[in-house]
């Protein structure tokens, strides 16, 4: 799971700010949005500019307009876009990174799902971390669910499917060994409950935590495998689809739609959106987060607030 | 609504009129803010600012804040020019309204309240522009003043209102629902009474009364819908009432969305995810402006 990090230190200087008036940045921004769904508001263009600057020095582009050419008309434009997206989405991640999404899951979605499923006498929850990379996301979800196991989820069973395409990432995720960086947002209490010492600097997830997660290698483009994933309540797929072209993205999102139960949710990265990808999902706002809901059966959610 | 409770409140709201702190310039300011920018009289605004030394000091402080590049502005005139008319008028209006609440009486703290109000003003005018609503200025003022009733409740039933907010915060619930439960009326109804006393325009009064119940708005449903959606968006982007509201809202499924879309079909093509992220970008300025004006200085 890569994470879009548009909130890192403001390094913009006065000259950068003047540079930002260059309309080429807006064009690059809009192009990235159309191709990947990742968006930066104008006030955050300086962050995009600093990411572009790194690539510009590599390809020796002198102006943003010249770099725009690398992204649009040069023969290697697809590769260049990918490299730029790599700069924008920082590979490293940590537990409890997307707090507003996790709060929405615990405070809004779980109560909603529990109410709906209780009515059917079906006390089981399935979460899926699609593109789980080295496992920070599924372990975070596992801790969140376990913390609710004596409260909201008393009497419920739950599990998490964690998939990735990369075997090395998956092996790392299965081992569940993390250093200070990955655990920076994890409270002391949670560390003590769900981790054990591994070596001097690292902790390892306990068997209890691991037992909630099923790791598997899945290519999201693999129709044969995707068709058989059913009954999922919530999918987290952060900054994975940005690397897909529109046609494959549409196909994957259609699969997600079928993978989800009615009323289930899909979460993307926090600067990512399903722009022109699938109109069947309902866009739902939570405090500080946006999710995509497969419409529930019966009266639609929403209404007066 | 509990009609008796609201009737009890009426004389107390009338008494507010007698408060010496009610600035007489509120009404002219609200109408000045609503006129198109090219028709605003710069000299009149400078005069209004100079009229009150505290307000003049606030304008200078904001103009000299990091947000505006610490310009070393020394005169009211240059401060007004540096800030732009829109910001000056907003600061003026906010400051006048702010003054009717004694510092020790605030229930929602002033910074939270003004971040929400100014946020709603900005989102309303952005949304107005996005759908082609012809009067973004009016949308801005309506957004700024939609929660006037919160000030009324703060002043007329401070203790009970404190309990409302506490209960709403504990239950992660909407404020107007908590008010209904604990007070028997909401800030919509109490705000309407003061807005009428202050002779606000009819559509502004409707916004104040119906922004949580769009379908009940008799005449200005489009404007009310616009404000309703902006209010929700602010509460969903960390500019609410300062506590976590456990809500998940499909805005496109909201009655206000349908009402606004009926009048302005361009709404259907608004990319809501992108619009939301643009709002986030603009929120930094809201927060900085409000903090510069209303945060206590030590």
Contacts between the chains, C-beta under 8 A, distances in Angstrom:
chain1	res1	chain2	res2	distance
A	33	B	274	7.2
A	39	B	273	7.5
A	39	B	274	5.5
A	39	B	277	5.0
A	40	B	277	7.6
A	40	B	281	7.7
A	41	B	277	5.4
A	41	B	278	4.6
A	41	B	279	7.9
A	41	B	280	6.2
A	41	B	281	2.6
A	41	B	282	7.1
A	42	B	278	7.5
A	42	B	281	6.0
A	43	B	281	3.7
A	43	B	282	6.4
A	43	B	284	6.1
A	43	B	285	7.5
A	44	B	281	5.6
A	103	B	244	7.0
A	104	B	248	6.7
A	107	B	172	6.2
A	107	B	244	6.8
A	107	B	246	4.3
A	108	B	246	5.0
A	108	B	247	6.6
A	108	B	248	4.5
A	109	B	248	6.9
A	111	B	246	7.4
A	112	B	248	7.1
A	271	B	277	6.7
A	273	B	271	7.7
A	273	B	273	3.5
A	273	B	274	6.7
A	273	B	277	7.8
A	274	B	273	7.3
A	275	B	271	6.4
A	275	B	273	6.9
A	275	B	274	7.1
A	282	B	250	4.7
A	282	B	252	7.0
A	282	B	253	6.6
A	283	B	250	7.0
A	283	B	251	7.5
A	283	B	252	6.7
A	283	B	272	5.6
A	283	B	273	6.2
A	284	B	248	4.9
A	284	B	249	6.5
A	284	B	250	5.1
A	285	B	232	7.5
A	285	B	233	7.2
A	285	B	236	4.4
A	285	B	248	7.1
A	285	B	249	5.0
A	285	B	250	7.9
A	285	B	251	6.2
A	285	B	276	7.1
A	286	B	236	6.9
A	286	B	247	7.2
A	286	B	248	5.1
A	286	B	249	8.0
A	287	B	235	7.5
A	287	B	236	5.6
A	287	B	237	7.9
A	287	B	238	7.0
A	287	B	240	7.5
A	287	B	244	6.1
A	287	B	245	6.2
A	287	B	247	7.2
A	288	B	236	7.4
A	288	B	237	6.7
A	288	B	238	5.7
A	290	B	273	5.9
A	290	B	276	6.5
A	291	B	248	7.3
A	293	B	248	7.9
A	293	B	250	7.0
A	300	B	250	6.8
A	300	B	253	5.0
A	301	B	248	6.9
A	301	B	250	5.4
A	301	B	253	6.7
A	302	B	249	6.1
A	302	B	250	3.9
A	302	B	251	7.3
A	302	B	252	7.7
A	302	B	253	3.3
A	302	B	254	5.2
A	303	B	253	7.3
A	303	B	254	6.5
A	303	B	255	6.8
A	304	B	212	6.7
A	304	B	213	6.5
A	304	B	214	7.2
A	304	B	215	8.0
A	304	B	254	7.3
A	304	B	255	6.5
A	305	B	174	6.1
A	305	B	212	7.7
A	305	B	232	5.6
A	305	B	235	8.0
A	305	B	247	5.9
A	305	B	249	5.7
A	305	B	254	7.6
